């Protein structure tokens, strides 16, 4: 994403319009120039790279666009490392200590570096050159980090990431967001809801898989104290939304007028018809090794029960529950399986609350014996589900035992 000072937008009445680059020859050439600069800087310091980037800016009025492209390349496609024989702080202590004992470093710099290089070489069992010592002394400063790896994107990919980042920046100051996720594949909902949970967004969900869901999300400026971290979390959710086929979004934004200091209210709308591209991977097959192991074992069984992955969405007041698996028999019987593994007390409380509110009679809960439900404040009385306990591994036979028509 982009820093606030790299965001570019204009206002049309009360509507915010973020800056976007079209895939024109000029924009592609601009992206190629930035990518080439990074490729040529591999093996050099971040300070040297920054100086080259400033040279590229020149007096071009598009300097802010260039800085935005460079920011994305630096944070998403580059690896900077501290290159030093030992931790720079420890190295400084050793060099200064050696200099104090033997000779002032100001007057006998090379002598002090050679002594430390020899000593370190013996300890590390390899040759250490004085030049390594000198480079490593302040290698932990940001400008001295070395660009050790650069995975160059295509110019088109970089431009798409830039356009997405400009839109994400709109949500740093959102006060309220309404998402209408229309009828979609359940797997798409799953990915969206997973990211809502991952980024700990305050969402209220209504609807069902047949008609779609309305998701109301409080923004960072709706909090008692505006939170930059929450605004970033909200912005990170947008690429996940792009994996949903049919949706629309409306946001209310609040910003402070730089001259009067008064709060301004504006709006922003987005939908599946936008030309943004997500860089998030599609929904992974399994949430955990526990689920993957269970599915692998199930597929080796000789049973009429078919195991399906996350295909049911169970609406509950203000949220939604998505069981891990669905078990389907050729005769039409269906059971839902939710695996409750190793999680924090807050998760366990929410999970069993959802189970009680789901009001379904075909749910199976596989619960790890390692969980301290009592300590988490969870009671198993009046749980409208069949419970199967397991230790380290969830064995398919333990589920088959409670299914009819085996």
C-alpha positions as CSV (number, residue, x, y, z in Angstrom):
1,X,0.0,0.0,0.0
2,X,1.0,3.7,-0.2
3,X,1.8,6.2,2.5
4,X,-0.7,9.0,2.9
5,X,1.6,11.6,1.3
6,X,1.8,9.5,-1.8
7,X,-2.0,9.3,-2.4
8,X,-3.4,11.4,-5.2
9,X,-7.1,12.1,-5.6
10,X,-9.5,14.8,-6.6
11,X,-13.0,15.7,-5.5
12,X,-16.1,15.9,-7.6
13,X,-18.7,17.4,-5.3
14,X,-18.7,15.1,-2.3
15,X,-17.2,12.2,-4.2
16,X,-13.5,11.2,-4.0
17,X,-11.8,10.0,-7.2
18,X,-8.4,8.4,-6.7
19,X,-5.6,8.6,-9.2
20,X,-5.3,5.7,-11.6
21,X,-2.8,5.0,-14.4
22,X,-4.0,3.7,-17.7
23,X,-2.0,1.1,-19.5
24,X,-0.7,3.6,-22.0
25,X,2.7,3.5,-23.6
26,X,3.8,6.4,-21.5
27,X,2.7,4.8,-18.2
28,X,4.4,1.5,-19.2
29,X,7.6,3.3,-20.0
30,X,7.5,5.0,-16.7
31,X,7.0,1.7,-14.9
32,X,9.8,0.1,-16.9
33,X,12.2,2.9,-15.9
34,X,11.5,2.3,-12.2
35,X,11.8,-1.5,-12.5
36,X,15.2,-1.1,-14.4
37,X,16.5,1.2,-11.6
38,X,15.8,-1.4,-9.0
39,X,17.3,-4.2,-11.1
40,X,20.5,-2.3,-11.6
41,X,20.7,-1.5,-7.9
42,X,20.8,-5.2,-6.7
43,X,23.9,-5.6,-4.5
44,X,24.0,-1.9,-3.6
45,X,22.7,0.0,-0.5
46,X,19.2,1.4,-0.1
47,X,20.8,4.8,0.2
48,X,22.4,4.4,-3.3
49,X,19.1,3.2,-4.7
50,X,17.2,6.2,-3.2
51,X,19.7,8.6,-4.8
52,X,19.2,7.0,-8.2
53,X,15.4,7.3,-7.7
54,X,15.7,11.0,-6.9
55,X,17.7,11.4,-10.1
56,X,15.0,9.8,-12.1
57,X,12.4,12.2,-10.6
58,X,14.2,15.2,-11.9
59,X,11.9,18.2,-12.3
60,X,9.1,16.0,-13.7
61,X,5.6,17.1,-12.5
62,X,4.8,13.3,-12.1
63,X,7.3,12.9,-9.3
64,X,4.6,11.8,-6.9
65,X,3.6,9.0,-9.3
66,X,7.2,7.9,-9.6
67,X,7.6,7.9,-5.8
68,X,4.5,5.8,-5.5
69,X,5.7,3.2,-8.0
70,X,9.1,3.1,-6.2
71,X,7.4,2.7,-2.9
72,X,5.5,-0.4,-4.1
73,X,8.6,-1.9,-5.7
74,X,10.6,-1.4,-2.5
75,X,8.0,-2.8,-0.2
76,X,6.4,-5.6,-2.3
77,X,9.1,-6.9,-4.6
78,X,12.5,-6.1,-2.9
79,X,14.4,-7.7,-0.1
80,X,16.9,-5.6,1.9
81,X,19.2,-7.2,4.4
82,X,21.8,-6.2,7.0
83,X,25.1,-7.5,5.7
84,X,27.7,-7.7,8.5
85,X,30.0,-10.4,9.9
86,X,28.2,-10.2,13.2
87,X,25.4,-8.0,14.5
88,X,26.4,-4.3,13.8
89,X,25.8,-3.3,17.4
90,X,28.2,-6.1,18.7
91,X,30.6,-5.2,15.9
92,X,30.7,-1.5,17.0
93,X,31.4,-2.5,20.6
94,X,34.3,-4.8,19.5
95,X,35.8,-2.2,17.2
96,X,35.6,0.6,19.7
97,X,36.9,-1.6,22.5
98,X,39.8,-2.8,20.4
99,X,40.6,0.8,19.4
100,X,40.6,1.9,23.0
101,X,42.9,-0.8,24.1
102,X,45.4,-0.6,21.2
103,X,45.3,2.6,19.4
104,X,42.8,5.5,18.7
105,X,40.8,4.6,15.7
106,X,41.0,8.1,14.3
107,X,44.7,7.8,14.0
108,X,45.1,4.1,13.2
109,X,41.9,3.1,11.6
110,X,43.4,0.4,9.4
111,X,45.2,-1.2,12.3
112,X,42.1,-1.4,14.4
113,X,40.1,-2.9,11.6
114,X,42.8,-5.5,10.8
115,X,42.9,-6.6,14.5
116,X,39.1,-7.0,14.7
117,X,39.0,-8.8,11.3
118,X,41.7,-11.3,12.4
119,X,39.9,-11.9,15.7
120,X,36.5,-12.4,14.0
121,X,38.0,-14.6,11.4
122,X,39.3,-17.0,14.0
123,X,36.0,-17.1,15.8
124,X,33.9,-17.5,12.6
125,X,36.4,-20.0,11.1
126,X,36.6,-18.0,7.8
127,X,38.5,-15.1,6.4
128,X,37.1,-11.7,7.4
129,X,38.4,-8.7,5.5
130,X,38.8,-5.3,7.1
131,X,36.5,-3.9,4.4
132,X,33.7,-6.1,5.7
133,X,34.3,-4.7,9.2
134,X,34.1,-1.2,7.9
135,X,30.9,-1.8,5.9
136,X,29.3,-3.8,8.7
137,X,29.8,-1.1,11.4
138,X,26.6,0.8,10.6
139,X,24.9,-1.8,8.3
140,X,21.8,-1.7,10.5
141,X,21.0,1.9,9.4
142,X,18.2,1.8,6.9
143,X,20.2,3.6,4.2
144,X,23.0,1.0,4.5
145,X,20.8,-2.1,4.1
146,X,21.7,-4.0,1.0
147,X,19.2,-4.8,-1.8
148,X,19.9,-8.5,-2.0
149,X,17.0,-9.6,-4.0
150,X,14.5,-8.0,-6.5
151,X,11.7,-9.9,-8.1
152,X,10.8,-7.7,-11.0
153,X,7.1,-7.5,-11.9
154,X,5.9,-6.7,-15.3
155,X,5.2,-3.0,-16.0
156,X,1.5,-3.9,-16.2
157,X,1.6,-5.7,-12.8
158,X,3.2,-2.7,-11.2
159,X,0.7,-0.3,-12.6
160,X,-2.2,-2.5,-11.4
161,X,-0.7,-2.6,-7.9
162,X,-0.3,1.2,-8.0
163,X,-3.9,1.7,-9.0
164,X,-5.1,-0.7,-6.3
165,X,-2.9,1.0,-3.7
166,X,-4.5,4.4,-4.6
167,X,-7.9,3.0,-4.0
168,X,-6.9,1.3,-0.8
169,X,-5.7,4.6,0.5
170,X,-9.2,6.0,0.3
171,X,-10.2,3.7,3.2
172,X,-7.6,5.0,5.6
173,X,-10.2,7.6,6.7
174,X,-13.4,5.7,6.2
175,X,-16.1,6.2,8.9
176,X,-18.5,3.5,7.6
177,X,-18.6,1.0,4.8
178,X,-21.5,-1.1,3.4
179,X,-20.7,-4.0,1.1
180,X,-23.4,-5.8,-0.8
181,X,-22.1,-9.2,-1.7
182,X,-24.6,-10.6,-4.1
183,X,-25.3,-14.2,-4.9
184,X,-21.9,-15.8,-5.3
185,X,-20.0,-19.1,-5.0
186,X,-19.7,-19.9,-1.3
187,X,-16.0,-20.2,-1.6
188,X,-15.8,-16.6,-2.6
189,X,-17.7,-15.6,0.6
190,X,-15.4,-17.8,2.6
191,X,-12.3,-15.9,1.4
192,X,-13.9,-12.5,2.1
193,X,-15.1,-13.5,5.6
194,X,-11.7,-15.0,6.4
195,X,-10.0,-11.7,5.7
196,X,-12.6,-9.8,7.7
197,X,-11.6,-12.0,10.6
198,X,-7.9,-12.0,9.9
199,X,-7.7,-8.2,9.9
200,X,-10.1,-8.0,13.0
201,X,-12.6,-5.7,11.3
202,X,-15.8,-4.8,13.2
203,X,-18.3,-6.2,10.8
204,X,-22.1,-6.9,11.1
205,X,-23.3,-9.5,8.5
206,X,-26.8,-10.2,7.4
207,X,-28.2,-12.4,4.6
208,X,-27.6,-15.9,3.3
209,X,-25.8,-17.7,0.5
210,X,-28.9,-17.8,-1.7
211,X,-29.7,-14.1,-1.8
212,X,-26.3,-12.6,-0.8
213,X,-24.9,-10.8,2.2
214,X,-24.9,-7.2,3.5
215,X,-21.7,-6.4,5.4
216,X,-21.5,-3.3,7.5
217,X,-18.0,-2.3,8.6
218,X,-17.1,0.5,10.9
219,X,-14.1,2.5,9.7
220,X,-11.2,3.9,11.7
221,X,-12.7,7.3,12.0
222,X,-15.8,5.8,13.7
223,X,-13.7,4.7,16.6
224,X,-13.5,6.6,19.9
225,X,-9.9,7.4,18.8
226,X,-9.0,7.3,15.1
227,X,-6.7,4.4,14.5
228,X,-4.1,4.3,11.7
229,X,-3.6,0.6,12.2
230,X,-7.3,-0.1,11.8
231,X,-7.5,2.0,8.7
232,X,-4.6,-0.1,7.2
233,X,-6.4,-3.3,8.1
234,X,-9.6,-2.1,6.4
235,X,-7.5,-1.2,3.3
236,X,-6.0,-4.7,3.3
237,X,-9.4,-6.2,3.0
238,X,-10.1,-4.6,-0.5
239,X,-8.0,-7.1,-2.5
240,X,-9.9,-9.9,-0.9
241,X,-13.2,-8.3,-2.0
242,X,-11.9,-8.3,-5.6
243,X,-12.1,-12.2,-5.6
244,X,-15.9,-12.0,-5.1
245,X,-17.7,-12.0,-8.5
246,X,-20.7,-9.8,-7.7
247,X,-20.5,-7.0,-5.2
248,X,-20.9,-3.3,-4.6
249,X,-19.5,-1.0,-1.9
250,X,-20.3,2.4,-0.6
251,X,-18.1,4.2,1.9
252,X,-18.4,7.4,3.9
253,X,-15.1,9.2,4.4
254,X,-14.0,11.8,6.9
255,X,-11.0,14.1,6.4
256,X,-9.8,17.4,8.0
257,X,-9.6,20.5,5.8
258,X,-6.0,21.6,5.8
259,X,-6.9,25.2,6.0
260,X,-9.9,25.5,8.3
261,X,-9.3,22.4,10.3
262,X,-13.0,21.4,10.0
263,X,-14.0,17.8,9.2
264,X,-15.2,17.1,5.7
265,X,-17.5,14.3,4.8
266,X,-17.3,12.7,1.4
267,X,-18.2,9.4,-0.3
268,X,-16.7,6.7,-2.4
269,X,-18.3,3.8,-4.4
270,X,-16.8,0.7,-5.9
271,X,-18.2,-2.4,-7.5
272,X,-17.2,-5.6,-9.3
273,X,-17.2,-3.6,-12.5
274,X,-14.0,-1.8,-11.4
275,X,-10.8,-2.5,-13.3
276,X,-8.8,-3.3,-10.3
277,X,-6.7,-6.5,-9.9
278,X,-6.1,-8.4,-6.7
279,X,-2.7,-9.7,-5.8
280,X,-4.0,-11.9,-3.0
281,X,-3.9,-15.6,-3.9
282,X,-7.2,-17.5,-4.4
283,X,-8.7,-19.3,-1.5
284,X,-6.3,-21.9,-0.2
285,X,-7.6,-25.5,-0.1
286,X,-7.3,-25.9,3.7
287,X,-7.1,-23.6,6.7
288,X,-4.7,-25.9,8.6
289,X,-2.7,-29.1,8.4
290,X,-5.3,-30.7,10.6
291,X,-8.0,-30.2,8.0
292,X,-5.7,-31.3,5.2
293,X,-4.7,-34.5,7.0
294,X,-8.3,-35.3,7.8
295,X,-9.4,-34.9,4.2
296,X,-6.5,-37.0,2.9
297,X,-7.4,-39.8,5.3
298,X,-11.1,-39.6,4.4
299,X,-10.4,-39.9,0.6
300,X,-8.7,-43.3,1.4
301,X,-11.9,-44.7,3.0
302,X,-14.4,-46.9,1.3
303,X,-17.6,-45.2,2.1
304,X,-20.7,-43.8,0.4
305,X,-20.3,-40.5,2.3
306,X,-18.7,-37.8,0.1
307,X,-16.6,-35.2,1.8
308,X,-17.0,-31.7,0.4
309,X,-15.0,-28.6,1.4
310,X,-16.7,-25.4,2.8
311,X,-19.8,-25.3,0.7
312,X,-22.4,-24.3,3.3
313,X,-22.9,-20.8,4.7
314,X,-25.0,-20.7,7.9
315,X,-26.3,-17.2,8.6
316,X,-26.6,-16.3,12.3
317,X,-27.5,-13.0,13.9
318,X,-24.9,-10.4,12.9
319,X,-22.4,-12.9,11.4
320,X,-22.1,-16.1,9.4
321,X,-20.7,-19.5,10.2
322,X,-18.9,-21.6,7.5
323,X,-18.4,-25.2,8.6
324,X,-15.2,-26.8,7.4
325,X,-16.7,-29.8,5.6
326,X,-20.0,-31.1,4.4
327,X,-20.7,-34.9,4.3
328,X,-23.2,-35.9,1.7
329,X,-24.8,-39.4,1.2
330,X,-26.2,-40.6,-2.1
331,X,-29.6,-41.0,-0.4
332,X,-29.6,-37.2,0.2
333,X,-28.6,-37.1,3.9
334,X,-26.3,-34.2,4.8
335,X,-24.1,-33.5,7.8
336,X,-21.9,-30.5,8.5
337,X,-18.5,-30.9,10.2
338,X,-16.7,-28.2,12.0
339,X,-13.2,-28.9,13.4
340,X,-12.4,-27.0,16.6
341,X,-8.6,-27.2,17.0
342,X,-6.0,-25.1,18.8
343,X,-7.3,-21.6,19.3
344,X,-7.5,-18.8,21.8
345,X,-10.2,-18.5,24.4
346,X,-11.9,-15.6,22.5
347,X,-12.2,-17.8,19.4
348,X,-13.7,-20.7,21.4
349,X,-16.3,-18.5,23.0
350,X,-17.3,-17.0,19.6
351,X,-17.3,-20.5,18.0
352,X,-19.6,-22.1,20.5
353,X,-21.8,-19.0,20.6
354,X,-22.2,-19.4,16.8
355,X,-23.1,-23.1,17.2
356,X,-25.9,-22.2,19.6
357,X,-27.2,-19.5,17.4
358,X,-27.0,-21.5,14.2
359,X,-30.2,-23.5,15.0
360,X,-29.3,-26.5,12.8
361,X,-29.7,-30.2,13.7
362,X,-27.1,-31.8,11.4
363,X,-23.9,-30.3,12.8
364,X,-21.0,-32.4,14.1
365,X,-18.3,-30.7,16.2
366,X,-14.9,-32.4,16.3
367,X,-13.2,-30.9,19.4
368,X,-9.6,-31.3,20.4
369,X,-9.0,-32.8,23.9
370,X,-6.1,-30.4,24.3
371,X,-8.5,-27.4,24.5
372,X,-9.2,-26.1,28.0
373,X,-12.8,-25.2,27.4
374,X,-13.5,-24.7,31.0
375,X,-10.8,-22.1,31.3
376,X,-12.1,-20.4,28.2
377,X,-15.5,-20.1,29.8
378,X,-17.2,-22.5,27.3
379,X,-19.9,-24.9,28.6
380,X,-21.0,-27.9,26.5
381,X,-24.5,-28.2,27.9
382,X,-27.3,-27.5,25.5
383,X,-25.0,-27.6,22.5
384,X,-27.2,-28.4,19.5
385,X,-24.5,-30.6,17.8
386,X,-23.0,-34.0,18.1
387,X,-19.5,-33.8,19.6
388,X,-16.5,-36.0,18.6
389,X,-13.4,-35.7,20.7
390,X,-9.9,-36.2,19.2
391,X,-6.3,-35.9,20.4
392,X,-3.5,-35.1,17.9
393,X,-5.3,-36.3,14.8
394,X,-8.9,-36.3,13.8
395,X,-9.5,-39.9,12.4
396,X,-12.3,-40.3,9.8
397,X,-13.6,-43.5,11.5
398,X,-14.5,-41.5,14.6
399,X,-16.9,-39.5,12.4
400,X,-18.2,-42.4,10.5
401,X,-19.2,-44.1,13.7
402,X,-21.9,-41.5,14.4
403,X,-23.1,-41.2,10.8
404,X,-26.1,-43.3,9.7
405,X,-26.1,-45.6,6.6
406,X,-22.4,-46.6,6.9
